[in-house]
Amino acid sequence: MKGEPLSSVLEQAVETPMLGKSVITLDDLSIRQIQELLHKAQYIDSHRKEVAHTCDGRVLATLFYEPSTRTRLSFETAMLRLGGKVIGFAGAQLASVTKGETISDTLKTVSNYVDVVAIRHPKEGAALVASRAASVPVINAGDGGHMHPTQTLADLATMQSRFGRVNNLTVGLCGDLTFGRTVHSLIETLCRFGNVNFVLISPDELKTPQYVLDRINATDSCSYTEVKDLVSVIGDLDVLYMTRVQKERFFNEDDYLRLRDTYILDEAKMAYAKKDMAVLHPLPRVNEIAVEVDDDPRAAYFEQVKNGMLMRMALESSVVGDELPGYEPLESKEVAA
């Protein structure tokens, strides 16, 4: 039904259990399953010792065909903190792809060694190909400009920790809204929860694609406005999601130089913001957030990094079917209430 948050439909649908499940996009998870992962991550954070042996004997493969520091280390640390082990490679030059091996053959082989795979690849759709070839769950750690579902889970966890919810919020997204896969994925997922007002802040050259705007329009409980000036709207925001404005996206260097400083978040701009606004950023940062903002209690981007690890711990343990000691599922707590 037009305009209805997909959550209400998904809650009624027959869910595929998390055990054995690949996660290529967040569409692979129902809203209830995402809420359960958020709940698990909170439990893990406050019960580090209790969960330290949850995945004893498990092995994660990190198959990273392109360079990554944060995402790869986050996936690996997540499994290590659960008691498991990690194998893998970081860079296509270290893999048998240099000998001509296909992704499918690599995954069919690696599936014999491990319990779960995290894959990053420069080509869109590579993670889906991997999941179809593998006999173990595959988690997409980013495929080209397509999807990065665990980054969105980190974003949701940070909003949940700051506000106790991920909807009934005004969310500003600033910078490169044309090419930012994290922005598109976050908007899509928040529309599934419903009741979000999006403020889209960008130069004309980097506006939000029409298909993303169509997704917002398809949800009656969500709305959006498009503006060019950050200062004019920052006081209305509960969340400010910053992204890089990249020089290579502009045909005219003068336009880039003119706009660049407009989208640098500093103390002067923060003075106009709410006292409890949360500043998010998928990282890496270049110069779009001044270092002086790091000490502001509203800066949540390094908290995002921690939450990303916690969400990956929740996801990895869920897809291999290992229960967290002492954990009480969200569904049970709601029934008890």
N, C-alpha and C positions, 0 to 999 in steps of 0.2 A: 504494500500500500504506500502511495506517495506520501512522503513527509514523515512517516513513522520511523522512529529509531529502529535500526535493525535488531537491537537487543531484544525487543519484545518478541520478534519472530524467532530469533535464535534460541531464546529460552525455552520455546515450545518444541523446537526441533530435536530430533534424536541426535545426540552428540556422539562423535567418534571419541572413544576414550583416549586420554593422553598417552597411555602406555603404547609404545611402538609408533607414535605419531611423528611424522616429519612436519616441520614448521618452516614453510617457504615464504608465506606472507601471513600477516595477522588475520587474514580471512580464514586461515586454516583453524583458528581458534574461535570459539563462541565467546560472547561477552562474559558469560558465567565462568568460563575457563580462564579468561584474562583476570577477572576478579579474584579467582582462586590463586593464581600465580602472584598477584599483588599481596594477597594475604600470606602466602607462603614466604615471600621475600621478607615481610615484616617479622615473621616468626624466626626465620633464619638469622636475621640481624641481632635479635635479642637472645638467641640460643646457639651461639657459635660452637660451644664445646659439645652440646648435645647432638648436633648434626654432623660433627666432624668425621664420623665413620659411616655416614649414610650410604655412600657409594663405594665402600671397600670392595676391591676386586674388579671394579669397572675401569674401562679404558676409553678415553675420548681421543679421536683423531681430529687435529686442526689442519685442514687442507687449505692453505692460503696461497692462491695463485697470483696474488698481487700483494704489495707491501702493506702491512698494518701493524701498528704497535699496540694501541689501546684495545682494540677489539680482540685481537688474538690473545693478548695477555689476560684479558678479562675472562674469556672462555676457559683458558687453561687454569687460571687461578680458581675459578668457580669449581672445576672438577677436583683440583688438588685440595681445596678446603672441604670438599665432601668426602675426602678419603680415597678418591680414585687416582688414576695415572693418566698421562698424556703422551701421545706420539704425534708426529706430523711434520710439516715443512712450512716455511714462510718464504714464498717466492717461487714462481714457475720454473726458474732455472735450477731449482733443487728437486724437481719432480720428474717423473718419467714422461711427462708431456714433451720434454726436450727430445725424447726418442720417438715421438709420434703417438704415444698412447692416448686413447680417448678418455674423457671424463668417466664415461660409463664403465670402461674396463678398470680404471683406477678404483672406482667405488665398489665394483663387484669384488675386487681383490681386497681392499681395505676392510670391507664388511666382515671378512673372515677373522680380522684381528681385533676389532673393537666393538663397543656397545652403542656408540653414538658418534656422529660426525658433525663438525662445524666446518662449513665451506665458505670461502670468499673467492669470487672470480670476477674478472673485469667484464665478462660478457653477460648481458641480461638473459635470464632464462637458464643459466648454467646450473643454478641450485635445483631447479625443477628437474632437469635432466639427471642430476646426481641422485635425487630422491627416488626417481623411478628405477634407477639401476641398483640402488643399495638395498640390502636386506636388513639394515638397522636404521633407526631414525636419523634424519639429516636436518640440521638447523642452518638456515641461511644466515651467513654473517656478512651479507652484502653482495649483490650481483649487479655490477655495472651501475647504471643510474636508476635501477629498478627498485629493489626493496632492501630494507635493512630492519627487519621486524624487531630484533632485540634492542635496537636503539630506541624505537618507539616504546617498548616495554620499560626501558630506563626512564624515558620522559614521563610516562604515566606514573611510575613509582615515585618520581620526584614530586609531581603534582599532588599525588595522594599523601605523601609524607608532609607536605607543606600546608595543604588545605583540608585533608581528610576526605577528599573527593576529586573526581576528574571531570565533573561537569558543573553546570551552574556557575560558570566562570567566563570572564572576558579574556581571551587569549590573543595577544599580539604576536605576529610573526614578521620579522624584520630582516631585510637584506635581499639575498638572492632567492626569490620565491619561484623562479622559472625552473631552475635546474636542481634545486635542493630536494633530494629524495627523502630526507628526514622530515622536511616540512610537509610534503605531500602525504607521507605515511601517517604522520601525526594527525593531520586534518581528517583524513579518511577514518581513522580509528575513533577520534573524538566525535565524529558525526554518528558513529554507531552507538555511542553512549547517549548522545543527544544533549540538548540544552547548553549549547556553547555559542558565545558571540565571538566571531573571529574578526580581528583588525589586521588587515594585510598591508604592511608598510614596505614599499619598495619604489625604486625609480621605474619609469615607464618601460625601460629596457629589460627589466627583470620581474615583470608582473606575474601573478599566479596564473597558471594555465587554465583554459576554459573548462577542461574536464574536471579539474579540482573544484572550480566554482560551481559547476553543475552538481557535484556531489553535495555541496553545502545547500544548494537550492532545493535538492531532493529531500531534505530533512526540514520539515516545518519548524521544528524546535530550535534550529540553528540559523544563524544569520551572519552576514559579513559586510564590512565596509573596506574600501581600498583608499589608502592615503599615501602621500609621498613624504610627509614630515613626521618624524618620530616624536619630537617634542610636543606637537599639537595633540597627541593622543596618549602619551605615556601615563598621564594621570588617571586614565580610565581603566588601565590594565591590571588584571590580577597576575597574569603571567606574561613575560616578555621573552620570546624565543628568538635569539640572535643567530644570524648566519653571516658568512663572509660575502662581501661584494667583491668579486674577483675582476681584476683588470682585464683579463682575457675575454670577458663577456661583452666588452664594449668595442664598437667599431671606431669610436672617436675618443682618443685619450683625454681630450679636454673635458668631455662629458664625465669620464671616470674621475678626473681630478676634482671637478666641480661637485660631484655627488659623494665622493669618498667620505669626507668628514661628516656629512649629514648622518651617516649610519655608524658612527663611532660612539659607543655608549661610554660616557664618562661621569664624573661626580656631578658636573653641572646639570646634565640631563636627568640623573637619578634624583636630583633635588625636587623634581616635579612629580615623581612617582609616589604611589601609595607606600605606606610604611611596611606593609607585608607583601608587596609585589615580589614575585620570584623571577629571577633572571636565569634562563636556561640557554645552553649552547651545546651542540653535539660534539664540538671540538674536532680537530685542532683549531685553536684560535690563532689569528695573525695579529691584526691591530683593531678589530671591530669592537672589542671591549678593552677599555684602558685598564692597565694593571691595578690602578688605584681602586677600581671597583671590587677587586678580589676580597678586600677587607670589609666590604659592606655585608651585613647579615642577609641581605636580599639576594646576594650572589649564590646561586644554587648549582652552578655548572660542575664543580668538583664533587658535590654531593651526588650529582647525576652519575658520575663515574662509579662511585660506590654502589649506587642503586642498580647500575647496569650489571655489576658482578653478582649482586644478590638475586636479581631477576634471572640471570643465567644459571645460578645455582638452583633456583626453583624450577626452571625449565628443564635442565639436564636431569635432575632427579626424577621429574615427572615423566619424561618420555622413556626413561629406562625402567620406570615402575618401582623405584626405591622409596619407601615411606620415611618421612622425617620422624625420628623418635620423639614422641610426646606431642606431635602436631595434631591439632583438631581441625578438620576441614571446615571451611567457611559455611558450607551448607548445614552442617551439624549444629554450629553455633547459632545460626539463624533460626533453625527449628527449635532449639532449646529456648531461644528468646521468645 
